[in-house]
């Protein structure tokens, strides 16, 4: 497993990386919340400090939860009940106060990763069928009726994210993060153009619905 350590204090950050590596894990330290928002997909879980130079860690966590469910363990000096409750409600998977007991920190990290990755025997063979549209996620193929639809990599990745939550609205930020890798800097116009092209190729009006001011939905 690979952990991201978001901590601006050199002594604390370096010590956490060293401990994680001693336990056989890979760890990478970042000092800014912005680095986490750009690189969160590289990690199985994240240790997040709340006192960061480019913003409050709770605000970073709120933005992260708009696009990702990567497990986050908050590790901070803030031990007041209000901060703990806010952190957990915003989306932290666990909350620890500095200095942590090493064995407990490792155990909590392992626990949040297990909860986030239940065993799925179906895995890559999953097929999503909506009307006469069939999406084979394992083979990366889309067929409409009896005809295969040729999609670009980006177009299929958009389909993959949308069918992962059929019938549910998916935010523009999540789509841009998953497909372009940056929910906060990507040019949103590119998303609109790809969705338009995708709708044309599928030829099924209403299959991809626009949720005004939010994003898109696959199916009804």
LUMTIVO-242175 format. One record per residue (C-alpha): residue in one letter; x, y, z. Coordinates in steps of 0.2 Angstrom, whole numbers, padded with zeros to 4 digits, always signed. Example, Ala and Ser with C-alpha at 12.3 -4.5 7.8 and 13.67 -1.06 7.14 Angstrom:
2
a+0062-0022+0039/s+0068-0005+0036/
This chain:
220
x+0000+0000+0000/x+0005+0018-0003/x+0001+0032+0009/x+0001+0050+0007/x+0007+0061+0021/x+0001+0079+0021/x+0011+0088+0034/x+0021+0104+0033/x+0031+0101+0049/x+0047+0093+0043/x+0051+0084+0059/x+0034+0076+0060/x+0032+0073+0041/x+0049+0064+0040/x+0046+0054+0055/x+0029+0048+0049/x+0036+0043+0032/x+0050+0034+0041/x+0038+0024+0052/x+0027+0019+0038/x+0042+0013+0028/x+0048+0003+0043/x+0032-0006+0042/x+0034-0011+0024/x+0023+0003+0016/x+0027+0016+0003/x+0025+0033+0009/x+0026+0050+0001/x+0026+0067+0010/x+0017+0083+0004/x+0017+0099+0012/x+0002+0108+0004/x-0016+0103+0003/x-0016+0108-0016/x-0003+0094-0018/x-0016+0081-0011/x-0030+0088-0022/x-0019+0085-0037/x-0011+0068-0032/x-0024+0059-0021/x-0027+0045-0034/x-0009+0039-0031/x-0013+0034-0013/x-0022+0020-0004/x-0025+0031+0011/x-0020+0048+0017/x-0013+0056+0033/x-0019+0074+0034/x-0014+0087+0045/x-0026+0102+0048/x-0013+0116+0049/x-0007+0118+0032/x+0002+0133+0024/x-0011+0135+0009/x-0027+0133+0019/x-0036+0124+0033/x-0035+0105+0032/x-0054+0104+0034/x-0057+0115+0019/x-0045+0104+0009/x-0054+0088+0015/x-0071+0096+0010/x-0064+0099-0008/x-0056+0081-0008/x-0073+0073-0004/x-0081+0082-0019/x-0071+0071-0030/x-0064+0056-0021/x-0067+0043-0007/x-0049+0039-0004/x-0048+0035+0015/x-0042+0050+0026/x-0035+0049+0043/x-0034+0066+0051/x-0018+0068+0062/x-0018+0085+0071/x-0014+0094+0087/x-0033+0100+0087/x-0041+0090+0101/x-0057+0100+0104/x-0073+0091+0101/x-0079+0104+0088/x-0064+0100+0077/x-0066+0081+0079/x-0084+0082+0075/x-0082+0093+0060/x-0068+0083+0053/x-0078+0067+0054/x-0094+0075+0047/x-0084+0082+0032/x-0078+0065+0027/x-0063+0060+0038/x-0062+0041+0040/x-0053+0043+0057/x-0046+0056+0068/x-0031+0056+0079/x-0022+0069+0090/x-0004+0071+0090/x+0007+0063+0095/x+0000+0047+0089/x+0005+0030+0096/x+0013+0022+0081/x+0005+0004+0082/x-0012+0012+0084/x-0009+0024+0069/x-0004+0009+0058/x-0019-0001+0064/x-0031+0013+0060/x-0023+0016+0043/x-0025-0003+0039/x-0043-0003+0045/x-0049+0012+0034/x-0041+0004+0019/x-0050-0012+0022/x-0066-0004+0024/x-0064+0006+0008/x-0059-0010-0002/x-0071-0024+0001/x-0067-0040-0008/x-0076-0040-0025/x-0076-0056-0034/x-0085-0049-0049/x-0071-0036-0051/x-0066-0031-0069/x-0080-0043-0077/x-0094-0031-0072/x-0106-0027-0085/x-0119-0013-0084/x-0135-0014-0095/x-0146+0001-0098/x-0160-0003-0111/x-0151-0009-0126/x-0134-0001-0121/x-0122-0013-0114/x-0106-0007-0105/x-0093-0021-0102/x-0080-0013-0090/x-0068-0028-0091/x-0067-0028-0110/x-0069-0009-0111/x-0083-0011-0124/x-0099-0002-0127/x-0113-0009-0138/x-0129-0001-0143/x-0142-0014-0149/x-0131-0026-0159/x-0118-0013-0164/x-0101-0010-0155/x-0098+0009-0153/x-0080+0015-0155/x-0076+0027-0141/x-0060+0036-0137/x-0051+0033-0121/x-0058+0049-0113/x-0075+0045-0119/x-0075+0027-0112/x-0068+0034-0095/x-0082+0046-0094/x-0094+0031-0097/x-0085+0021-0084/x-0087+0035-0071/x-0106+0038-0075/x-0111+0020-0075/x-0102+0017-0058/x-0117+0027-0051/x-0131+0023-0063/x-0146+0034-0059/x-0136+0045-0048/x-0130+0063-0052/x-0111+0064-0054/x-0103+0081-0052/x-0093+0089-0065/x-0079+0090-0053/x-0079+0071-0050/x-0079+0068-0069/x-0065+0080-0072/x-0055+0073-0058/x-0057+0055-0063/x-0054+0058-0082/x-0043+0073-0083/x-0035+0071-0066/x-0039+0089-0060/x-0056+0094-0054/x-0050+0112-0050/x-0040+0117-0065/x-0046+0107-0079/x-0055+0117-0093/x-0073+0112-0090/x-0078+0116-0109/x-0068+0100-0113/x-0080+0090-0103/x-0095+0097-0112/x-0088+0094-0129/x-0084+0076-0124/x-0101+0073-0117/x-0109+0080-0133/x-0099+0069-0144/x-0103+0054-0133/x-0121+0057-0134/x-0120+0058-0153/x-0111+0041-0154/x-0122+0032-0142/x-0138+0039-0151/x-0149+0036-0136/x-0157+0053-0131/x-0160+0054-0112/x-0147+0041-0108/x-0135+0054-0101/x-0145+0068-0093/x-0138+0085-0089/x-0141+0091-0071/x-0140+0109-0072/x-0127+0118-0061/x-0120+0101-0055/x-0116+0088-0068/x-0123+0073-0077/x-0132+0057-0074/x-0132+0040-0083/x-0150+0032-0085/x-0165+0037-0075/
